[in-house]
Amino acid sequence: MPPQSQSASGRNACTKWSAILIVAGIIAYEYYVFMFIFLPRTSTSAMNLLIILLFNFFTFLLLWSWYKCIFTSPGTIRPNINDDYQNVEEIKARAEREAKARALARSRGEGKNNRLRLDEEGQEPEIDDFVTRVQRESYCFRCNLVKPARAHHCRICNTCILRMDHHCPWVANCVGLRNHKFFILFLLYAVIAILILVAVLVFDYWLGNSDIRNVRAPFRVFYLPLKRELHKKRTR
């Protein structure tokens, strides 16, 4: 595996934690405005208690799944994986031919995502079907390792990821075999928490139960209470 320079490693770490801090800031801001500014202005009832319990429950699950997605390894290829294959040279040679075929396809404008192979007699590439593309092993020339089916090399993580989906900057990690479940749960809980928040804000706005009824657009309900709260503190 090629070593990274210290400057490149420092930039990657800075970018990683910057993205995490941005997401954490958005979640904290939404939680603070909703729980400590908006809800206290509404009428107290059993429904409000239910809303608080549901919102906190799904926010906790959101943070838990986000944490697991960040700090769970997506699954990398073992350094000795080549020992599991008796035809490493054959796989490597086929990967080289396919790389040349893809380059030829790109030069012809056939698209960079085409998975190609050379026929047995000539040098003309043929397009593989999707099943063949994802169900056979290949070879990574950066890691010098055999790549199992659906494994890909991530240039950001600088390693090959098992069943790689994509590299997500907002979790500062690749989404792969071992953390794909947590990524899906993170998205699911985020959507549920946001739906609860938006439903309560819009419902309360149209009923006029709080003191922000004079806001002209419902989506401005979210940040206006915080703006007013800060203004009050400055004028005291």
TAHUWO-V817309 format. One record per residue. N is the residue number from 1. RES is the residue in three letters. PHI is phi in radians with two decimals (NA if undefined). D_CENTER is the distance of its C-alpha to the mean C-alpha in whole Angstrom. Layout:
# TAHUWO-V817309
n->N res->RES phi->PHI d_center->D_CENTER
n->N res->RES phi->PHI d_center->D_CENTER
This chain:
# TAHUWO-V817309
n->1 res->MET phi->NA d_center->25
n->2 res->PRO phi->-1.17 d_center->25
n->3 res->PRO phi->-1.27 d_center->25
n->4 res->GLN phi->-1.66 d_center->23
n->5 res->SER phi->-1.24 d_center->26
n->6 res->GLN phi->-1.15 d_center->26
n->7 res->SER phi->-1.17 d_center->25
n->8 res->ALA phi->-1.15 d_center->22
n->9 res->SER phi->-1.11 d_center->21
n->10 res->GLY phi->-1.14 d_center->21
n->11 res->ARG phi->-1.13 d_center->19
n->12 res->ASN phi->-1.10 d_center->16
n->13 res->ALA phi->-1.15 d_center->17
n->14 res->CYS phi->-1.13 d_center->18
n->15 res->THR phi->-1.11 d_center->15
n->16 res->LYS phi->-1.03 d_center->12
n->17 res->TRP phi->-1.30 d_center->14
n->18 res->SER phi->-1.13 d_center->15
n->19 res->ALA phi->-1.13 d_center->11
n->20 res->ILE phi->-1.13 d_center->11
n->21 res->LEU phi->-1.15 d_center->15
n->22 res->ILE phi->-1.10 d_center->14
n->23 res->VAL phi->-1.10 d_center->12
n->24 res->ALA phi->-1.08 d_center->14
n->25 res->GLY phi->-1.14 d_center->17
n->26 res->ILE phi->-1.12 d_center->16
n->27 res->ILE phi->-1.10 d_center->16
n->28 res->ALA phi->-1.11 d_center->19
n->29 res->TYR phi->-1.14 d_center->21
n->30 res->GLU phi->-1.05 d_center->20
n->31 res->TYR phi->-1.12 d_center->21
n->32 res->TYR phi->-1.13 d_center->24
n->33 res->VAL phi->-1.10 d_center->25
n->34 res->PHE phi->-1.24 d_center->25
n->35 res->MET phi->-1.43 d_center->27
n->36 res->PHE phi->-1.91 d_center->29
n->37 res->ILE phi->-2.08 d_center->30
n->38 res->PHE phi->-1.34 d_center->30
n->39 res->LEU phi->-1.05 d_center->31
n->40 res->PRO phi->-1.07 d_center->34
n->41 res->ARG phi->-1.47 d_center->35
n->42 res->THR phi->-1.57 d_center->35
n->43 res->SER phi->-1.23 d_center->38
n->44 res->THR phi->-1.41 d_center->37
n->45 res->SER phi->-2.83 d_center->38
n->46 res->ALA phi->-1.13 d_center->36
n->47 res->MET phi->-1.13 d_center->34
n->48 res->ASN phi->-1.09 d_center->32
n->49 res->LEU phi->-1.11 d_center->32
n->50 res->LEU phi->-1.12 d_center->30
n->51 res->ILE phi->-1.09 d_center->28
n->52 res->ILE phi->-1.08 d_center->27
n->53 res->LEU phi->-1.12 d_center->27
n->54 res->LEU phi->-1.14 d_center->24
n->55 res->PHE phi->-1.13 d_center->22
n->56 res->ASN phi->-1.19 d_center->23
n->57 res->PHE phi->-1.10 d_center->22
n->58 res->PHE phi->-1.30 d_center->19
n->59 res->THR phi->-1.16 d_center->18
n->60 res->PHE phi->-1.09 d_center->18
n->61 res->LEU phi->-1.12 d_center->16
n->62 res->LEU phi->-1.06 d_center->13
n->63 res->LEU phi->-1.17 d_center->14
n->64 res->TRP phi->-1.12 d_center->15
n->65 res->SER phi->-1.19 d_center->12
n->66 res->TRP phi->-1.13 d_center->10
n->67 res->TYR phi->-1.06 d_center->12
n->68 res->LYS phi->-1.13 d_center->12
n->69 res->CYS phi->-1.20 d_center->9
n->70 res->ILE phi->-1.25 d_center->9
n->71 res->PHE phi->-1.77 d_center->13
n->72 res->THR phi->-1.65 d_center->13
n->73 res->SER phi->-1.10 d_center->14
n->74 res->PRO phi->-1.22 d_center->12
n->75 res->GLY phi->1.81 d_center->15
n->76 res->THR phi->-2.01 d_center->17
n->77 res->ILE phi->-1.35 d_center->21
n->78 res->ARG phi->-1.14 d_center->24
n->79 res->PRO phi->-1.07 d_center->26
n->80 res->ASN phi->-1.82 d_center->29
n->81 res->ILE phi->-1.14 d_center->27
n->82 res->ASN phi->-1.08 d_center->30
n->83 res->ASP phi->-1.20 d_center->33
n->84 res->ASP phi->-1.43 d_center->31
n->85 res->TYR phi->-2.07 d_center->32
n->86 res->GLN phi->-1.56 d_center->36
n->87 res->ASN phi->-2.01 d_center->35
n->88 res->VAL phi->-1.06 d_center->33
n->89 res->GLU phi->-1.11 d_center->35
n->90 res->GLU phi->-1.17 d_center->35
n->91 res->ILE phi->-1.10 d_center->31
n->92 res->LYS phi->-1.12 d_center->31
n->93 res->ALA phi->-1.13 d_center->34
n->94 res->ARG phi->-1.15 d_center->32
n->95 res->ALA phi->-1.11 d_center->29
n->96 res->GLU phi->-1.14 d_center->31
n->97 res->ARG phi->-1.11 d_center->33
n->98 res->GLU phi->-1.19 d_center->29
n->99 res->ALA phi->-1.11 d_center->28
n->100 res->LYS phi->-1.15 d_center->31
n->101 res->ALA phi->-1.17 d_center->31
n->102 res->ARG phi->-1.14 d_center->28
n->103 res->ALA phi->-1.09 d_center->29
n->104 res->LEU phi->-1.13 d_center->32
n->105 res->ALA phi->-1.12 d_center->30
n->106 res->ARG phi->-1.14 d_center->29
n->107 res->SER phi->-1.13 d_center->32
n->108 res->ARG phi->-1.59 d_center->33
n->109 res->GLY phi->1.31 d_center->31
n->110 res->GLU phi->-1.59 d_center->29
n->111 res->GLY phi->1.78 d_center->26
n->112 res->LYS phi->-1.34 d_center->23
n->113 res->ASN phi->-1.62 d_center->22
n->114 res->ASN phi->-1.20 d_center->25
n->115 res->ARG phi->-1.68 d_center->25
n->116 res->LEU phi->-2.11 d_center->29
n->117 res->ARG phi->-2.46 d_center->32
n->118 res->LEU phi->-1.55 d_center->35
n->119 res->ASP phi->-1.29 d_center->38
n->120 res->GLU phi->-1.25 d_center->41
n->121 res->GLU phi->-1.78 d_center->43
n->122 res->GLY phi->-1.91 d_center->42
n->123 res->GLN phi->-1.93 d_center->39
n->124 res->GLU phi->-1.35 d_center->38
n->125 res->PRO phi->-1.33 d_center->34
n->126 res->GLU phi->-2.10 d_center->34
n->127 res->ILE phi->-1.41 d_center->30
n->128 res->ASP phi->-1.29 d_center->29
n->129 res->ASP phi->-1.37 d_center->28
n->130 res->PHE phi->-1.12 d_center->24
n->131 res->VAL phi->-1.07 d_center->25
n->132 res->THR phi->-1.12 d_center->27
n->133 res->ARG phi->-1.11 d_center->24
n->134 res->VAL phi->-1.73 d_center->21
n->135 res->GLN phi->-1.89 d_center->24
n->136 res->ARG phi->-2.32 d_center->26
n->137 res->GLU phi->-1.36 d_center->25
n->138 res->SER phi->-2.38 d_center->25
n->139 res->TYR phi->-2.39 d_center->26
n->140 res->CYS phi->-1.74 d_center->24
n->141 res->PHE phi->-1.44 d_center->26
n->142 res->ARG phi->-1.42 d_center->24
n->143 res->CYS phi->-1.62 d_center->24
n->144 res->ASN phi->1.00 d_center->27
n->145 res->LEU phi->-2.37 d_center->26
n->146 res->VAL phi->-1.23 d_center->26
n->147 res->LYS phi->-1.76 d_center->22
n->148 res->PRO phi->-1.10 d_center->22
n->149 res->ALA phi->-0.98 d_center->21
n->150 res->ARG phi->1.24 d_center->18
n->151 res->ALA phi->-1.54 d_center->17
n->152 res->HIS phi->-2.44 d_center->16
n->153 res->HIS phi->-1.58 d_center->17
n->154 res->CYS phi->-1.69 d_center->14
n->155 res->ARG phi->-1.26 d_center->16
n->156 res->ILE phi->-1.37 d_center->14
n->157 res->CYS phi->-1.39 d_center->14
n->158 res->ASN phi->1.04 d_center->17
n->159 res->THR phi->-2.75 d_center->17
n->160 res->CYS phi->-1.58 d_center->17
n->161 res->ILE phi->-1.93 d_center->14
n->162 res->LEU phi->-1.26 d_center->16
n->163 res->ARG phi->0.84 d_center->14
n->164 res->MET phi->-1.16 d_center->12
n->165 res->ASP phi->-1.64 d_center->9
n->166 res->HIS phi->-2.95 d_center->7
n->167 res->HIS phi->-1.69 d_center->7
n->168 res->CYS phi->-1.80 d_center->4
n->169 res->PRO phi->-1.18 d_center->6
n->170 res->TRP phi->-1.37 d_center->6
n->171 res->VAL phi->-1.99 d_center->6
n->172 res->ALA phi->0.91 d_center->8
n->173 res->ASN phi->-2.80 d_center->8
n->174 res->CYS phi->-1.37 d_center->7
n->175 res->VAL phi->-1.74 d_center->7
n->176 res->GLY phi->-2.46 d_center->10
n->177 res->LEU phi->-1.00 d_center->13
n->178 res->ARG phi->-1.60 d_center->14
n->179 res->ASN phi->-2.14 d_center->10
n->180 res->HIS phi->-1.11 d_center->9
n->181 res->LYS phi->-1.06 d_center->11
n->182 res->PHE phi->-1.17 d_center->10
n->183 res->PHE phi->-1.15 d_center->7
n->184 res->ILE phi->-1.12 d_center->9
n->185 res->LEU phi->-1.13 d_center->11
n->186 res->PHE phi->-1.03 d_center->9
n->187 res->LEU phi->-1.14 d_center->9
n->188 res->LEU phi->-1.11 d_center->12
n->189 res->TYR phi->-1.18 d_center->14
n->190 res->ALA phi->-1.12 d_center->12
n->191 res->VAL phi->-1.12 d_center->14
n->192 res->ILE phi->-1.11 d_center->17
n->193 res->ALA phi->-1.10 d_center->18
n->194 res->ILE phi->-1.17 d_center->17
n->195 res->LEU phi->-1.10 d_center->20
n->196 res->ILE phi->-1.08 d_center->22
n->197 res->LEU phi->-1.06 d_center->22
n->198 res->VAL phi->-1.16 d_center->23
n->199 res->ALA phi->-1.07 d_center->25
n->200 res->VAL phi->-1.17 d_center->27
n->201 res->LEU phi->-1.10 d_center->27
n->202 res->VAL phi->-1.17 d_center->29
n->203 res->PHE phi->-1.08 d_center->31
n->204 res->ASP phi->-1.20 d_center->33
n->205 res->TYR phi->-1.13 d_center->33
n->206 res->TRP phi->-1.26 d_center->35
n->207 res->LEU phi->-1.38 d_center->37
n->208 res->GLY phi->1.25 d_center->38
n->209 res->ASN phi->-1.40 d_center->38
n->210 res->SER phi->-1.93 d_center->36
n->211 res->ASP phi->-1.55 d_center->38
n->212 res->ILE phi->-2.04 d_center->35
n->213 res->ARG phi->-1.15 d_center->37
n->214 res->ASN phi->-1.45 d_center->38
n->215 res->VAL phi->-1.21 d_center->34
n->216 res->ARG phi->-1.34 d_center->35
n->217 res->ALA phi->-2.24 d_center->31
n->218 res->PRO phi->-1.03 d_center->29
n->219 res->PHE phi->-1.21 d_center->26
n->220 res->ARG phi->-1.39 d_center->28
n->221 res->VAL phi->-1.00 d_center->28
n->222 res->PHE phi->-1.22 d_center->25
n->223 res->TYR phi->-1.77 d_center->26
n->224 res->LEU phi->-1.15 d_center->30
n->225 res->PRO phi->-1.02 d_center->31
n->226 res->LEU phi->-1.15 d_center->29
n->227 res->LYS phi->-1.07 d_center->31
n->228 res->ARG phi->-1.18 d_center->34
n->229 res->GLU phi->-1.12 d_center->34
n->230 res->LEU phi->-1.15 d_center->34
n->231 res->HIS phi->-1.13 d_center->37
n->232 res->LYS phi->-1.10 d_center->39
n->233 res->LYS phi->-1.15 d_center->38
n->234 res->ARG phi->-1.24 d_center->39
n->235 res->THR phi->-1.55 d_center->42
n->236 res->ARG phi->-1.29 d_center->43
